[in-house]
Amino acid sequence: MDHTLTADRPATAPPARPRPPARTRGARFLLLLAVFICAACGLTYELALTALGSYLIGNSVTQTSVVLAVMVFAMGIGSLAAKPLQKRAVGGFALVEGALALVGGLSVLVLYIAFAWLRIYMPAMVAVSFAVGLLIGAEIPLLMTLLQRIRRQEAGSAVADMFAVDYVGALVGGLAFPFLLLPAFGQLRGALVVGAVNAVAGVVVVLWIFRRETRRVVRLGLLAGMAAVLTVLGTVFVMADDIEVSARQQLYRDPIIHAETTPYQEIVFTRSTAFTGTADTRLFLNGDLQFSSVDEYRYHEALVHPALSKKRSSVLILGGGDALALREVLRYDDVEEVTLVDLDPAMTRLARSFAPLVDLNGDALRDERVTVVNADAFNWLRDASRRYDAVVIDFPDPDTASLAKLYSVEFYHLLGRVLNPDSQVLVQGGSPFFAPKTYWSIAETLAEAGYRTTPYQVDVPSFGNWGFLLAVPGTDGPPPPLRLAPDTPPLKFLDAALLEASTVFPLDRRPQDVRASTLMDPTVLEYSRREWQNY
């Protein structure tokens, strides 16, 4: 015998692991599908809570931080609390999913009611976030137990399968929320739809897979519970419009004549019932007043006309999607073209089609000189190539992170790319009385970005004292003169004498020791939150 050949001969391969039967593979697939759907639903609840907080409260960083921290903490508690349920994992998981579908589906409604009627939004948000996180945390141990019941695996492999599907489901849920659920259903109905999907996926799928291991009375009880959850969610879905209108009306003094929630903001118009005098139409974005039809001309005359006192053949308006600033710009016959950049297409659509607003703006968006761009102004400026004679900046106050970047040194540096050497820029700066540090921080930011400024203030009764800044590029030379053009059209509020007086600030509201705002250090956001919190 050739022992060398025998030694070199490869050993016999171990027998292949038998392939699981088709029934086992099908059960695993269905259970992992349930994991996928539940993960998508869980992340959607989380996003719904953070988005609602940003709309209602405005402090998006704080809202996101609180929701995430509370939910992650509660998920850990939920995982521990689920241990006793592992002995009855099928029924336990079905109960958890039914409860999660009910709590998560109703979460937006509950928080909106807490904000509008009860005025206890933050405690309610913490409680709801904890409840949702607790139930999401209880899912994983129970799902792991059920997965092992179908086919035993090594712990590492089972965890890998479970979390791979879980993370992919979270990806789908995260993308579905802004691109599908919000546009199609809105926040309130979107959460209800997710709750219904959650109930069906969590209860029906599991009960189908383990139907032979579950007593009939248990199956019927769990299915009845799921039917009750779906009935509650369906009833609220049908009544959603009436509930939302009633809750929203609690937040506003005058009757609401139009309201919609877009991917960017909540838009609300109200109108007072006037028995004498003129009816007052008001626009609110995320609850903040943007104009009152009774005195908006004061604000927009002060915002626009000083910027057009020099060359003005081409004008850029950043913000101002209501087209009221545009109305004032178009009063000059020598304005040849205007570009209006506003983030929200819903706002510019209303400026074209919503009769009360069209009456106010004079149907300005239909003027052939106007080009409307729906884009983020910061990103739009990064790609802009043409130059403008005058720029009017009419953004909401910098009370969120997304708005604070539009009051940063970097933003004003980008703005310089579209300016001619003799261009003028006019920025609304908030209230020097109610928020002096915010106002003077904007002035300091413009100076840091290389502009010379002339600050001024006027009184707008619906706002109170309000400030603006006229700016020109370059650090050498005197501040820009605040004046009206000789051919300024007839105005109702502004004249040369008022402009001259508007540059004088009282002793307690003169320039303060504040810092410029940047993307990495948004001090204007810090000032705005601190100063407006008591108003």
FIKOL-398396 format. One record per residue (C-alpha): residue number from 1; residue in one letter; x, z, y. Coordinates in nm, 2 decimals, decimal comma. Last residue first. Layout:
! FIKOL-398396
(NUM; "A"; (X; Z; Y))
...
! end
This chain:
! FIKOL-398396
(535; "Y"; (-4,36; 2,48; 8,63))
(534; "N"; (-4,14; 2,76; 8,48))
(533; "Q"; (-3,95; 2,54; 8,24))
(532; "W"; (-3,88; 2,28; 8,51))
(531; "E"; (-3,55; 2,43; 8,63))
(530; "R"; (-3,39; 2,51; 8,29))
(529; "R"; (-3,49; 2,19; 8,12))
(528; "S"; (-3,38; 1,97; 8,41))
(527; "Y"; (-3,05; 2,14; 8,46))
(526; "E"; (-2,96; 2,11; 8,09))
(525; "L"; (-3,07; 1,74; 8,08))
(524; "V"; (-2,86; 1,67; 8,40))
(523; "T"; (-2,57; 1,83; 8,22))
(522; "P"; (-2,56; 1,56; 7,96))
(521; "D"; (-2,20; 1,62; 7,84))
(520; "M"; (-2,11; 1,35; 7,59))
(519; "L"; (-2,32; 1,08; 7,75))
(518; "T"; (-2,22; 1,20; 8,10))
(517; "S"; (-2,37; 1,40; 8,38))
(516; "A"; (-2,19; 1,50; 8,69))
(515; "R"; (-2,15; 1,87; 8,76))
(514; "V"; (-2,32; 2,09; 9,01))
(513; "D"; (-2,22; 2,30; 9,31))
(512; "Q"; (-2,51; 2,24; 9,54))
(511; "P"; (-2,60; 1,99; 9,81))
(510; "R"; (-2,88; 2,12; 10,04))
(509; "R"; (-3,20; 2,27; 9,91))
(508; "D"; (-3,18; 2,63; 10,05))
(507; "L"; (-3,07; 2,51; 10,39))
(506; "P"; (-3,36; 2,26; 10,43))
(505; "F"; (-3,28; 1,89; 10,37))
(504; "V"; (-3,26; 1,63; 10,65))
(503; "T"; (-3,24; 1,27; 10,51))
(502; "S"; (-3,62; 1,24; 10,53))
(501; "A"; (-3,62; 1,27; 10,91))
(500; "E"; (-3,47; 0,92; 10,96))
(499; "L"; (-3,70; 0,77; 10,70))
(498; "L"; (-4,00; 0,92; 10,87))
(497; "A"; (-3,90; 0,78; 11,21))
(496; "A"; (-3,83; 0,43; 11,06))
(495; "D"; (-4,17; 0,41; 10,89))
(494; "L"; (-4,32; 0,49; 10,55))
(493; "F"; (-4,68; 0,58; 10,47))
(492; "K"; (-4,94; 0,29; 10,49))
(491; "L"; (-4,69; 0,00; 10,51))
(490; "P"; (-4,72; -0,33; 10,68))
(489; "P"; (-4,47; -0,58; 10,54))
(488; "T"; (-4,10; -0,52; 10,61))
(487; "D"; (-3,97; -0,81; 10,83))
(486; "P"; (-3,72; -0,60; 11,03))
(485; "A"; (-3,59; -0,45; 10,71))
(484; "L"; (-3,64; -0,07; 10,67))
(483; "R"; (-3,36; 0,18; 10,71))
(482; "L"; (-3,14; 0,43; 10,53))
(481; "P"; (-2,78; 0,34; 10,61))
(480; "P"; (-2,55; 0,33; 10,31))
(479; "P"; (-2,29; 0,61; 10,31))
(478; "P"; (-1,97; 0,52; 10,50))
(477; "G"; (-1,68; 0,33; 10,36))
(476; "D"; (-1,46; 0,34; 10,05))
(475; "T"; (-1,61; 0,46; 9,72))
(474; "G"; (-1,76; 0,14; 9,61))
(473; "P"; (-2,11; 0,03; 9,49))
(472; "V"; (-2,41; 0,11; 9,71))
(471; "A"; (-2,66; 0,39; 9,66))
(470; "L"; (-3,00; 0,50; 9,80))
(469; "L"; (-3,10; 0,83; 9,64))
(468; "F"; (-3,45; 0,96; 9,61))
(467; "G"; (-3,63; 1,29; 9,62))
(466; "W"; (-3,97; 1,43; 9,59))
(465; "N"; (-4,15; 1,73; 9,74))
(464; "G"; (-4,49; 1,78; 9,58))
(463; "F"; (-4,59; 1,56; 9,29))
(462; "S"; (-4,97; 1,50; 9,36))
(461; "P"; (-4,91; 1,55; 9,74))
(460; "V"; (-4,61; 1,31; 9,76))
(459; "D"; (-4,38; 1,45; 10,03))
(458; "V"; (-4,06; 1,27; 10,11))
(457; "Q"; (-3,69; 1,32; 10,03))
(456; "Y"; (-3,35; 1,16; 10,11))
(455; "P"; (-3,01; 1,12; 9,96))
(454; "T"; (-2,77; 0,85; 10,09))
(453; "T"; (-2,51; 0,75; 9,83))
(452; "R"; (-2,17; 0,59; 9,79))
(451; "Y"; (-2,11; 0,48; 9,44))
(450; "G"; (-1,81; 0,50; 9,21))
(449; "A"; (-1,94; 0,65; 8,88))
(448; "E"; (-1,85; 1,00; 8,99))
(447; "A"; (-2,05; 0,95; 9,31))
(446; "L"; (-2,35; 0,84; 9,11))
(445; "T"; (-2,31; 1,14; 8,88))
(444; "E"; (-2,29; 1,37; 9,18))
(443; "A"; (-2,61; 1,24; 9,32))
(442; "I"; (-2,78; 1,28; 8,98))
(441; "S"; (-2,64; 1,64; 8,97))
(440; "W"; (-2,79; 1,69; 9,32))
(439; "Y"; (-3,14; 1,62; 9,19))
(438; "T"; (-3,11; 1,82; 8,87))
(437; "K"; (-2,96; 2,12; 9,05))
(436; "P"; (-3,25; 2,10; 9,30))
(435; "A"; (-3,53; 2,10; 9,05))
(434; "F"; (-3,85; 2,23; 9,21))
(433; "F"; (-3,75; 2,16; 9,57))
(432; "P"; (-3,51; 1,86; 9,53))
(431; "S"; (-3,78; 1,70; 9,31))
(430; "G"; (-3,69; 1,41; 9,09))
(429; "G"; (-3,41; 1,16; 9,15))
(428; "Q"; (-3,57; 0,82; 9,19))
(427; "V"; (-3,28; 0,58; 9,22))
(426; "L"; (-3,24; 0,30; 9,47))
(425; "V"; (-2,95; 0,05; 9,43))
(424; "Q"; (-2,82; -0,18; 9,70))
(423; "S"; (-2,61; -0,49; 9,65))
(422; "D"; (-2,33; -0,58; 9,89))
(421; "P"; (-2,05; -0,63; 9,63))
(420; "N"; (-2,30; -0,79; 9,39))
(419; "L"; (-2,44; -0,58; 9,12))
(418; "V"; (-2,50; -0,66; 8,75))
(417; "R"; (-2,18; -0,51; 8,61))
(416; "G"; (-2,22; -0,20; 8,83))
(415; "L"; (-2,51; -0,10; 8,62))
(414; "L"; (-2,28; -0,04; 8,32))
(413; "H"; (-2,09; 0,21; 8,53))
(412; "Y"; (-2,42; 0,37; 8,63))
(411; "F"; (-2,51; 0,41; 8,26))
(410; "E"; (-2,17; 0,56; 8,18))
(409; "V"; (-2,19; 0,81; 8,46))
(408; "S"; (-2,52; 0,93; 8,31))
(407; "Y"; (-2,88; 0,92; 8,44))
(406; "L"; (-3,01; 0,68; 8,18))
(405; "K"; (-2,84; 0,89; 7,91))
(404; "A"; (-3,07; 1,18; 8,01))
(403; "L"; (-3,38; 0,98; 7,92))
(402; "S"; (-3,30; 0,97; 7,54))
(401; "A"; (-3,18; 1,33; 7,55))
(400; "T"; (-3,51; 1,45; 7,70))
(399; "D"; (-3,60; 1,60; 8,04))
(398; "P"; (-3,43; 1,33; 8,25))
(397; "D"; (-3,73; 1,26; 8,48))
(396; "P"; (-3,91; 0,94; 8,42))
(395; "F"; (-3,73; 0,62; 8,51))
(394; "D"; (-3,79; 0,42; 8,83))
(393; "I"; (-3,46; 0,25; 8,91))
(392; "V"; (-3,49; -0,02; 9,18))
(391; "V"; (-3,20; -0,27; 9,19))
(390; "A"; (-3,12; -0,51; 9,48))
(389; "D"; (-2,91; -0,83; 9,52))
(388; "Y"; (-2,89; -0,89; 9,14))
(387; "R"; (-2,62; -1,02; 8,91))
(386; "R"; (-2,63; -1,21; 8,59))
(385; "S"; (-2,45; -1,11; 8,27))
(384; "A"; (-2,65; -0,85; 8,09))
(383; "D"; (-2,53; -0,75; 7,74))
(382; "R"; (-2,44; -0,38; 7,81))
(381; "L"; (-2,72; -0,36; 8,06))
(380; "W"; (-2,98; -0,43; 7,80))
(379; "N"; (-2,84; -0,14; 7,58))
(378; "F"; (-2,89; 0,11; 7,86))
(377; "A"; (-3,22; -0,04; 7,97))
(376; "D"; (-3,38; -0,01; 7,62))
(375; "A"; (-3,58; -0,32; 7,59))
(374; "N"; (-3,91; -0,49; 7,68))
(373; "V"; (-3,80; -0,76; 7,93))
(372; "V"; (-4,05; -0,89; 8,18))
(371; "T"; (-3,97; -1,18; 8,40))
(370; "V"; (-4,15; -1,20; 8,74))
(369; "R"; (-4,15; -1,49; 8,99))
(368; "E"; (-4,45; -1,65; 8,83))
(367; "D"; (-4,67; -1,35; 8,93))
(366; "R"; (-4,88; -1,24; 8,64))
(365; "L"; (-4,70; -0,90; 8,62))
(364; "A"; (-4,83; -0,81; 8,97))
(363; "D"; (-5,19; -0,80; 8,88))
(362; "G"; (-5,24; -0,62; 9,21))
(361; "N"; (-5,07; -0,31; 9,08))
(360; "L"; (-5,37; -0,08; 9,14))
(359; "D"; (-5,64; -0,31; 9,02))
(358; "V"; (-5,43; -0,40; 8,72))
(357; "L"; (-5,40; -0,02; 8,64))
(356; "P"; (-5,78; 0,03; 8,65))
(355; "A"; (-5,84; -0,29; 8,45))
(354; "F"; (-5,60; -0,24; 8,16))
(353; "S"; (-5,47; -0,59; 8,09))
(352; "R"; (-5,14; -0,67; 8,25))
(351; "A"; (-5,01; -0,32; 8,33))
(350; "L"; (-5,16; -0,22; 7,99))
(349; "R"; (-4,93; -0,47; 7,82))
(348; "T"; (-4,64; -0,35; 8,02))
(347; "M"; (-4,69; 0,00; 7,89))
(346; "A"; (-4,75; -0,11; 7,53))
(345; "P"; (-4,43; -0,31; 7,54))
(344; "D"; (-4,24; 0,02; 7,59))
(343; "L"; (-3,87; 0,01; 7,70))
(342; "D"; (-3,91; -0,14; 8,04))
(341; "V"; (-3,69; -0,40; 8,21))
(340; "L"; (-3,85; -0,58; 8,51))
(339; "T"; (-3,66; -0,89; 8,63))
(338; "V"; (-3,77; -1,02; 8,97))
(337; "E"; (-3,71; -1,37; 9,11))
(336; "E"; (-3,73; -1,54; 9,45))
(335; "V"; (-3,79; -1,25; 9,69))
(334; "D"; (-3,82; -1,43; 10,02))
(333; "D"; (-4,20; -1,38; 10,04))
(332; "Y"; (-4,16; -1,00; 10,03))
(331; "R"; (-4,48; -0,83; 9,91))
(330; "L"; (-4,35; -0,89; 9,55))
(329; "V"; (-4,13; -0,58; 9,57))
(328; "E"; (-4,42; -0,35; 9,65))
(327; "R"; (-4,62; -0,47; 9,35))
(326; "L"; (-4,31; -0,44; 9,13))
(325; "A"; (-4,30; -0,07; 9,22))
(324; "L"; (-4,65; -0,04; 9,09))
(323; "A"; (-4,58; -0,25; 8,78))
(322; "D"; (-4,68; 0,03; 8,54))
(321; "G"; (-4,36; -0,05; 8,34))
(320; "G"; (-4,16; 0,11; 8,62))
(319; "G"; (-3,84; 0,13; 8,42))
(318; "L"; (-3,54; -0,07; 8,55))
(317; "I"; (-3,64; -0,31; 8,83))
(316; "L"; (-3,39; -0,58; 8,91))
(315; "V"; (-3,43; -0,79; 9,23))
(314; "S"; (-3,31; -1,14; 9,32))
(313; "S"; (-3,36; -1,29; 9,67))
(312; "R"; (-3,32; -0,94; 9,82))
(311; "K"; (-3,05; -0,94; 10,09))
(310; "K"; (-3,07; -0,63; 10,30))
(309; "S"; (-3,35; -0,38; 10,37))
(308; "L"; (-3,48; -0,42; 10,01))
(307; "A"; (-3,36; -0,09; 9,88))
(306; "P"; (-3,52; 0,10; 10,16))
(305; "H"; (-3,86; -0,07; 10,06))
(304; "V"; (-3,88; 0,03; 9,70))
(303; "L"; (-3,88; 0,40; 9,62))
(302; "A"; (-4,02; 0,53; 9,95))
(301; "E"; (-4,31; 0,27; 9,93))
(300; "H"; (-4,36; 0,36; 9,57))
(299; "Y"; (-4,39; 0,73; 9,62))
(298; "R"; (-4,62; 0,72; 9,92))
(297; "Y"; (-4,83; 0,44; 9,76))
(296; "E"; (-4,89; 0,67; 9,46))
(295; "D"; (-5,11; 0,89; 9,68))
(294; "V"; (-5,47; 0,87; 9,56))
(293; "S"; (-5,39; 0,65; 9,25))
(292; "S"; (-5,20; 0,95; 9,11))
(291; "F"; (-4,87; 0,87; 8,94))
(290; "Q"; (-4,63; 0,95; 8,65))
(289; "L"; (-4,77; 1,29; 8,55))
(288; "D"; (-4,59; 1,44; 8,24))
(287; "G"; (-4,80; 1,49; 7,92))
(286; "N"; (-4,59; 1,26; 7,71))
(285; "L"; (-4,64; 0,99; 7,97))
(284; "F"; (-4,93; 1,07; 8,21))
(283; "L"; (-5,10; 0,81; 8,43))
(282; "R"; (-5,37; 0,92; 8,69))
(281; "T"; (-5,67; 0,76; 8,83))
(280; "D"; (-5,83; 0,95; 9,12))
(279; "A"; (-6,17; 0,83; 9,24))
(278; "T"; (-6,20; 0,78; 9,61))
(277; "G"; (-6,41; 0,98; 9,85))
(276; "T"; (-6,74; 1,15; 9,76))
(275; "F"; (-6,90; 1,20; 9,43))
(274; "A"; (-6,57; 1,13; 9,26))
(273; "T"; (-6,55; 1,17; 8,88))
(272; "S"; (-6,18; 1,20; 8,81))
(271; "R"; (-5,99; 0,94; 8,60))
(270; "T"; (-5,74; 1,00; 8,33))
(269; "F"; (-5,49; 0,77; 8,17))
(268; "V"; (-5,28; 0,88; 7,88))
(267; "I"; (-4,97; 0,72; 7,72))
(266; "E"; (-4,80; 0,91; 7,44))
(265; "Q"; (-4,44; 0,79; 7,39))
(264; "Y"; (-4,19; 0,57; 7,22))
(263; "P"; (-4,34; 0,45; 6,89))
(262; "T"; (-4,67; 0,43; 7,07))
(261; "T"; (-4,95; 0,68; 7,10))
(260; "E"; (-5,26; 0,57; 7,28))
(259; "A"; (-5,50; 0,71; 7,54))
(258; "H"; (-5,75; 0,56; 7,78))
(257; "I"; (-6,03; 0,69; 8,00))
(256; "I"; (-5,95; 1,06; 7,97))
(255; "P"; (-6,18; 1,28; 8,17))
(254; "D"; (-6,00; 1,50; 8,44))
(253; "R"; (-5,82; 1,83; 8,40))
(252; "Y"; (-5,60; 1,73; 8,11))
(251; "L"; (-5,47; 1,92; 7,81))
(250; "Q"; (-5,81; 2,01; 7,65))
(249; "Q"; (-5,89; 1,64; 7,65))
(248; "R"; (-5,63; 1,58; 7,39))
(247; "A"; (-5,79; 1,82; 7,15))
(246; "S"; (-6,13; 1,65; 7,19))
(245; "V"; (-5,99; 1,30; 7,17))
(244; "E"; (-5,78; 1,38; 6,86))
(243; "I"; (-6,07; 1,54; 6,68))
(242; "D"; (-6,31; 1,25; 6,76))
(241; "D"; (-6,05; 0,99; 6,65))
(240; "A"; (-5,95; 1,18; 6,33))
(239; "M"; (-6,31; 1,23; 6,20))
(238; "V"; (-6,27; 0,96; 5,93))
(237; "F"; (-5,92; 1,08; 5,85))
(236; "V"; (-6,04; 1,45; 5,85))
(235; "T"; (-6,29; 1,36; 5,59))
(234; "G"; (-6,04; 1,17; 5,38))
(233; "L"; (-5,79; 1,46; 5,39))
(232; "V"; (-6,05; 1,71; 5,28))
(231; "T"; (-6,19; 1,49; 5,01))
(230; "L"; (-5,84; 1,40; 4,89))
(229; "V"; (-5,76; 1,78; 4,86))
(228; "A"; (-6,09; 1,84; 4,67))
(227; "A"; (-6,02; 1,55; 4,44))
(226; "M"; (-5,68; 1,69; 4,36))
(225; "G"; (-5,83; 2,03; 4,29))
(224; "A"; (-6,08; 1,86; 4,05))
(223; "L"; (-5,80; 1,68; 3,88))
(222; "L"; (-5,61; 2,01; 3,84))
(221; "G"; (-5,92; 2,18; 3,69))
(220; "L"; (-6,00; 1,89; 3,46))
(219; "R"; (-5,64; 1,88; 3,33))
(218; "V"; (-5,64; 2,26; 3,28))
(217; "V"; (-5,97; 2,25; 3,09))
(216; "R"; (-5,84; 1,97; 2,87))
(215; "R"; (-5,53; 2,16; 2,77))
(214; "T"; (-5,21; 2,00; 2,87))
(213; "E"; (-4,94; 1,88; 2,62))
(212; "R"; (-5,12; 1,56; 2,53))
(211; "R"; (-5,18; 1,47; 2,90))
(210; "F"; (-4,81; 1,51; 2,98))
(209; "I"; (-4,74; 1,17; 3,13))
(208; "W"; (-5,09; 1,13; 3,27))
(207; "L"; (-5,10; 1,47; 3,42))
(206; "V"; (-4,76; 1,41; 3,59))
(205; "V"; (-4,87; 1,08; 3,73))
(204; "V"; (-5,21; 1,20; 3,85))
(203; "V"; (-5,09; 1,52; 4,02))
(202; "G"; (-4,78; 1,43; 4,22))
(201; "A"; (-4,84; 1,07; 4,29))
(200; "V"; (-5,21; 1,11; 4,38))
(199; "A"; (-5,15; 1,41; 4,60))
(198; "N"; (-4,85; 1,26; 4,78))
(197; "V"; (-5,03; 0,94; 4,85))
(196; "A"; (-5,32; 1,14; 5,00))
(195; "G"; (-5,08; 1,35; 5,21))
(194; "V"; (-4,90; 1,03; 5,33))
(193; "V"; (-5,23; 0,89; 5,45))
(192; "L"; (-5,31; 1,22; 5,63))
(191; "A"; (-4,97; 1,22; 5,80))
(190; "G"; (-5,03; 0,86; 5,92))
(189; "R"; (-5,38; 0,95; 6,05))
(188; "L"; (-5,24; 1,21; 6,29))
(187; "Q"; (-4,93; 1,02; 6,39))
(186; "G"; (-5,06; 0,67; 6,44))
(185; "F"; (-5,21; 0,46; 6,16))
(184; "A"; (-5,05; 0,12; 6,16))
(183; "P"; (-4,77; 0,14; 6,42))
(182; "L"; (-4,68; 0,50; 6,32))
(181; "L"; (-4,70; 0,45; 5,95))
(180; "L"; (-4,51; 0,12; 5,92))
(179; "F"; (-4,19; 0,09; 6,12))
(178; "P"; (-4,14; 0,45; 6,25))
(177; "F"; (-4,24; 0,64; 5,93))
(176; "A"; (-4,16; 0,37; 5,67))
(175; "L"; (-3,79; 0,38; 5,74))
(174; "G"; (-3,75; 0,76; 5,67))
(173; "G"; (-3,99; 0,74; 5,37))
(172; "V"; (-3,79; 0,46; 5,22))
(171; "L"; (-3,46; 0,64; 5,27))
(170; "A"; (-3,61; 0,97; 5,13))
(169; "G"; (-3,72; 0,78; 4,82))
(168; "V"; (-3,36; 0,65; 4,77))
(167; "Y"; (-3,24; 1,01; 4,81))
(166; "D"; (-3,48; 1,14; 4,55))
(165; "V"; (-3,40; 0,86; 4,30))
(164; "A"; (-3,03; 0,93; 4,32))
(163; "F"; (-3,11; 1,31; 4,32))
(162; "M"; (-3,29; 1,31; 3,99))
(161; "D"; (-3,06; 1,07; 3,80))
(160; "A"; (-2,75; 1,26; 3,91))
(159; "V"; (-2,91; 1,60; 3,83))
(158; "A"; (-3,00; 1,48; 3,48))
(157; "S"; (-2,65; 1,34; 3,42))
(156; "G"; (-2,48; 1,66; 3,53))
(155; "A"; (-2,71; 1,88; 3,32))
(154; "E"; (-2,65; 1,69; 3,01))
(153; "Q"; (-2,97; 1,53; 2,90))
(152; "R"; (-3,28; 1,62; 2,69))
(151; "R"; (-3,55; 1,36; 2,69))
(150; "I"; (-3,91; 1,40; 2,81))
(149; "R"; (-3,89; 1,78; 2,84))
(148; "Q"; (-3,57; 1,74; 3,04))
(147; "L"; (-3,75; 1,55; 3,30))
(146; "L"; (-4,02; 1,81; 3,32))
(145; "T"; (-3,77; 2,09; 3,38))
(144; "M"; (-3,59; 1,89; 3,65))
(143; "L"; (-3,92; 1,81; 3,82))
(142; "L"; (-4,00; 2,18; 3,82))
(141; "P"; (-3,67; 2,28; 3,97))
(140; "I"; (-3,69; 2,00; 4,23))
(139; "E"; (-4,05; 2,05; 4,35))
(138; "A"; (-4,03; 2,41; 4,47))
(137; "G"; (-3,81; 2,32; 4,76))
(136; "I"; (-4,07; 2,07; 4,89))
(135; "L"; (-4,33; 2,35; 4,87))
(134; "L"; (-4,11; 2,59; 5,07))
(133; "G"; (-4,01; 2,32; 5,32))
(132; "V"; (-4,38; 2,24; 5,40))
(131; "A"; (-4,47; 2,61; 5,44))
(130; "F"; (-4,16; 2,68; 5,66))
(129; "S"; (-4,22; 2,38; 5,88))
(128; "V"; (-4,59; 2,48; 5,92))
(127; "A"; (-4,49; 2,84; 6,02))
(126; "V"; (-4,21; 2,73; 6,25))
(125; "M"; (-4,45; 2,47; 6,42))
(124; "A"; (-4,72; 2,73; 6,45))
(123; "P"; (-4,49; 2,98; 6,63))
(122; "M"; (-4,37; 2,70; 6,86))
(121; "Y"; (-4,72; 2,56; 6,94))
(120; "I"; (-4,90; 2,88; 7,03))
(119; "R"; (-5,12; 2,74; 7,31))
(118; "L"; (-5,44; 2,79; 7,11))
(117; "W"; (-5,64; 2,49; 7,22))
(116; "A"; (-5,40; 2,20; 7,29))
(115; "F"; (-5,08; 2,31; 7,12))
(114; "A"; (-5,22; 2,49; 6,82))
(113; "I"; (-5,47; 2,20; 6,78))
(112; "Y"; (-5,19; 1,95; 6,78))
(111; "L"; (-5,00; 2,17; 6,53))
(110; "V"; (-5,29; 2,18; 6,29))
(109; "L"; (-5,36; 1,81; 6,32))
(108; "V"; (-4,99; 1,72; 6,26))
(107; "S"; (-4,97; 1,95; 5,96))
(106; "L"; (-5,29; 1,84; 5,79))
(105; "G"; (-5,13; 1,59; 5,55))
(104; "G"; (-4,83; 1,82; 5,49))
(103; "V"; (-5,04; 2,13; 5,41))
(102; "L"; (-5,29; 1,94; 5,19))
(101; "A"; (-5,03; 1,72; 5,01))
(100; "L"; (-4,80; 2,01; 4,97))
(99; "A"; (-5,07; 2,22; 4,81))
(98; "G"; (-5,16; 1,94; 4,57))
(97; "E"; (-4,80; 1,88; 4,50))
(96; "V"; (-4,73; 2,25; 4,42))
(95; "L"; (-5,04; 2,27; 4,20))
(94; "A"; (-4,94; 1,97; 4,00))
(93; "F"; (-4,59; 2,10; 3,96))
(92; "G"; (-4,71; 2,44; 3,84))
(91; "G"; (-4,96; 2,28; 3,59))
(90; "V"; (-4,68; 2,07; 3,44))
(89; "A"; (-4,41; 2,33; 3,47))
(88; "R"; (-4,58; 2,61; 3,29))
(87; "K"; (-4,27; 2,80; 3,18))
(86; "Q"; (-4,10; 2,66; 3,49))
(85; "L"; (-4,34; 2,84; 3,72))
(84; "P"; (-4,15; 3,16; 3,72))
(83; "K"; (-3,85; 2,98; 3,87))
(82; "A"; (-4,04; 2,81; 4,15))
(81; "A"; (-3,98; 3,09; 4,40))
(80; "L"; (-3,60; 3,03; 4,38))
(79; "S"; (-3,64; 2,66; 4,47))
(78; "G"; (-3,90; 2,75; 4,74))
(77; "I"; (-3,66; 2,99; 4,91))
(76; "G"; (-3,39; 2,72; 4,92))
(75; "M"; (-3,65; 2,47; 5,06))
(74; "A"; (-3,75; 2,73; 5,32))
(73; "F"; (-3,40; 2,74; 5,46))
(72; "V"; (-3,39; 2,35; 5,47))
(71; "M"; (-3,73; 2,35; 5,64))
(70; "V"; (-3,65; 2,61; 5,90))
(69; "A"; (-3,32; 2,45; 6,00))
(68; "L"; (-3,46; 2,10; 6,01))
(67; "V"; (-3,77; 2,19; 6,21))
(66; "V"; (-3,57; 2,40; 6,46))
(65; "S"; (-3,30; 2,15; 6,51))
(64; "T"; (-3,54; 1,86; 6,55))
(63; "Q"; (-3,74; 2,04; 6,81))
(62; "T"; (-3,44; 2,17; 7,00))
(61; "V"; (-3,29; 1,82; 7,02))
(60; "S"; (-3,62; 1,66; 7,11))
(59; "N"; (-3,70; 1,89; 7,40))
(58; "G"; (-4,02; 1,70; 7,52))
(57; "I"; (-4,27; 1,96; 7,42))
(56; "L"; (-4,57; 1,75; 7,31))
(55; "Y"; (-4,40; 1,42; 7,23))
(54; "S"; (-4,07; 1,56; 7,10))
(53; "G"; (-4,26; 1,82; 6,89))
(52; "L"; (-4,48; 1,55; 6,74))
(51; "A"; (-4,17; 1,34; 6,65))
(50; "T"; (-4,00; 1,64; 6,48))
(49; "L"; (-4,31; 1,73; 6,28))
(48; "A"; (-4,38; 1,37; 6,17))
(47; "L"; (-4,01; 1,32; 6,07))
(46; "E"; (-4,03; 1,63; 5,84))
(45; "Y"; (-4,36; 1,51; 5,69))
(44; "T"; (-4,21; 1,17; 5,63))
(43; "L"; (-3,91; 1,32; 5,46))
(42; "G"; (-4,14; 1,50; 5,21))
(41; "C"; (-4,36; 1,19; 5,15))
(40; "A"; (-4,05; 0,97; 5,06))
(39; "A"; (-3,92; 1,24; 4,83))
(38; "C"; (-4,26; 1,27; 4,66))
(37; "I"; (-4,28; 0,90; 4,61))
(36; "F"; (-3,93; 0,88; 4,45))
(35; "V"; (-3,98; 1,19; 4,23))
(34; "A"; (-4,32; 1,04; 4,11))
(33; "L"; (-4,14; 0,72; 4,02))
(32; "L"; (-3,88; 0,93; 3,84))
(31; "L"; (-4,17; 1,07; 3,63))
(30; "L"; (-4,32; 0,73; 3,57))
(29; "F"; (-3,98; 0,59; 3,46))
(28; "R"; (-3,91; 0,88; 3,24))
(27; "A"; (-4,25; 0,84; 3,07))
(26; "G"; (-4,19; 0,47; 3,01))
(25; "R"; (-3,85; 0,53; 2,86))
(24; "T"; (-4,00; 0,79; 2,63))
(23; "R"; (-4,28; 0,56; 2,52))
(22; "A"; (-4,02; 0,28; 2,46))
(21; "P"; (-3,83; 0,49; 2,22))
(20; "P"; (-3,49; 0,63; 2,33))
(19; "R"; (-3,20; 0,42; 2,22))
(18; "P"; (-3,00; 0,58; 1,94))
(17; "R"; (-2,65; 0,69; 2,04))
(16; "A"; (-2,41; 0,45; 1,88))
(15; "P"; (-2,22; 0,58; 1,57))
(14; "P"; (-1,86; 0,67; 1,64))
(13; "A"; (-1,62; 0,38; 1,61))
(12; "T"; (-1,41; 0,37; 1,28))
(11; "A"; (-1,05; 0,43; 1,36))
(10; "P"; (-0,83; 0,14; 1,46))
(9; "R"; (-0,58; 0,02; 1,20))
(8; "D"; (-0,22; 0,10; 1,30))
(7; "A"; (-0,18; 0,38; 1,04))
(6; "T"; (-0,31; 0,15; 0,76))
(5; "L"; (-0,08; -0,13; 0,86))
(4; "T"; (0,22; 0,10; 0,85))
(3; "H"; (0,11; 0,25; 0,52))
(2; "D"; (0,13; -0,08; 0,35))
(1; "M"; (0,00; 0,00; 0,00))
! end
